[in-house]
Amino acid sequence: MRGCTSGLVAGGRFPAKELIPYIVAQVIGGVAGAFILYVIASGAAGFDVAAGFASNGYNEHSPGGYSLLAALVCEVVMTFMFLMIIMGSTDERAPKGFAPIAIGLGLTLIHLISIPVTNTSVNPARSTGVALFVGGWAIQQLWLFWVAPIIGGVLGGIVYRLLGSADD
């Protein structure tokens, strides 16, 4: 969840010196997860990785045919909101023990909103893993699913910090 991790750095909740190794580990995990899904999915008759394999996309590769701009706005806003949920529910002022519920329900809502638009990224490591198997258009459009979540995450971390988190 590079976007979220970058946002946690911007929000003062994750050490900047650990960002790069953490991102590398996440990408390795994303690729490993995509490989496992590929092995399972390719065991079904008629499986065609070229059909998308849950890759993120815009224009003709968006599930709903949404434009690049729509995909960009969707991914930035969804990641921003996810960061706000994470920061707020894990704030020391929040009731203890409810963060997993808030984060899980928030991520569910984000998926319900953005699957028709982009197939939901908000996690560049996940997007990278499946794009490597699809290749072609998925790799060409992958830049958006790195840039938008990082922008959204950093904005979320900064805005939460500016609103007066307990960490200040």
N, C-alpha and C positions, 0 to 999 in steps of 0.2 A: 504494500500500500504506500508506494512512494509519495503520492500526493499527500496522504495523511501524515506520513512520517516527516515530510518537508514542512507541513503545517505545524506539527508538534514542535519542530525545531524553531519555527517562527514564533510559536506561542510560548516558547520557553520551557517546554515539557520534555524535550529530548535533547541529549548532548549533540551539538553540531559535529564534533569529532567522530562520532559513531555513525553518521549519516551514510557515507559511501559504503562502508562494509555491510551495513544493514540493507541498503538498496541491492547490493550484489547478492546477498543471501536471499532476498525476496525474489529477484529475477530467477535465480537458480531454482528456487521452490516453485515459481510459476511455470517454468519450463518442465520441471519434473511432474508437476500436476497435469499439465497439458499432455505430456507423454503418456501418463497413466490413462487419461481419458481417451486419447487416441487409440491405445491398445484395446481398450474396452469397446469403444465405438466401432472400430474397424472390424470387430468380430461379428457385426450384424450385416446381413445381406443387404446390398444396395448402399452401404455407407460411401459417401463421397466427400472427402475433406475439402474439395473445391467448392462445395455448397456453402462453406463459411465456417463450420466448426466453432460456432459461437464467437467468431471474431467480431471486433467492434468496427463499425463503419459509418460512413455518411454517403449522401447522394444515392446512387444505385445500390450501395452496400448497406444502407440503413434499412432495418426491418420495415420501417414505415416510409421510406423514401425521403427522409429529412435531409436538408442541405448541410453543407459544411458549417455555416454560421449557426444554424439551429443546434447541431451537434456540439459545437464549441461552447455555446451558451449553456446548454443542458449539462455537459460534463463539468464545467466550471462551477455552476450553481449547485449541482448535486454534491460535488466534493466539498464545496464551501459549507453547505448545510451539514454534511456528515462530520466535518471538523468541528463545527459549532456544537453538534450533539455530543461528540466525544469529549471536547473540552469542558462543556457544561456538566455532563453527567459524571465526569471524573474530578471535577473541582472539589476542593476540600469542603466547600460549603454545601455541596449536594448531599442528599440522603445516601448513606452508605448502603451498598449492596444492590442498588438499582441500575447501575451503569450498564451491565450486560443486557438488561431488558430494553433500556432506552436505545442503546447502540444497535441491538439486533432488530428492533422494530423500525428504527430509523433507516437501517440498511435495506430492510424489506420494502419500505415505502419508496426509497430511492430506486430500487429495481423495478417496482411496479410502474413508476413514472418514466424511467429512462430506457427500459428494454425496447419499447417500440421506436425510440429515437436512435439509439446507438448500439443497442445490445448491452448496455451498461458497462462502463469501464470503472471509473472512480478508483481503479487499481491498475497502474501501468504494468506491474509484474504479471497479473492475470492476462492482461491484453497482449503482452509480449509473448507469453507462452503459447497461446493458441495461434497468434499471427505467424510465428515461426513455422508451424505445421501447414498453414494455409498458403503462405508465401504470397507472391505477386501483389495483388491489390491490398491485401491485409498488411503487408510490410510497408507498402507505399503510404497507407493511411495511418499507420501506427504512431507517427509523430504527434498527431492530435491527441492520442490517448496517453501520451506522456505529458505534453504541454498543458492541456486543460486541467487534469487532476492536480498537477503541481501548482498551477496558478490558483485554482480553487482552494487547495489545501493551505497554501501560504497566506492567501487572503483571509481564510477562516482563522488561522492562528493569530494573525496580526489584529484582525477585528476583535476577536475574543479578548486578546490582551489589552487592546485599547478600551474595551468596555469595562475593564476593571476586574480582571481575574484576581483571585486570592493570592496568586504567586507574586504579585507586584508589591 
